[in-house]
Amino acid sequence: MTGDLLGEVRDDGRLIALRADTSAAQRRCTLTHELVHLERGILDCGPWLQREEGLVHAEVSRRLIPLASLTAAIRALGGADDRAALAQWLDVDSETLTIRLSRMSSSERTALRRSLARQTLLWSVA
Ligand SMILES: [Zn+2]
């Protein structure tokens, strides 16, 4: 593995290599990242590399952090302020969590807010 790469597709998509000295969460995110690259079929995008990487990161964050899981984690931890704990709860690396939180759609934000408020109301009634 060269440089700072955590993983890479080799042998024309027949092999995904993962860096050994990473956490399980990092390997999970990296493997999903490389699989999304393969699914998209764009392994060499030249000048569009940054754009493609951004799209892949966003897709990985949506797949590994479904809204229901994010909601449950925030509820269990009592908030989203402790990002390290939230990432650990969700079994993702901090980069994937940051991307997921920063790219939530307005409808997802509304759904998350409503779900958390509803739960708080239920707790206050119980
Ligand atoms: Zn990539």
Boltz pocket constraint, residues with backbone or C-beta under 6 A from the ligand:
constraints:
  - pocket:
      binder: B
      contacts: [[A, 33], [A, 37], [A, 53], [A, 56]]
      max_distance: 6.0
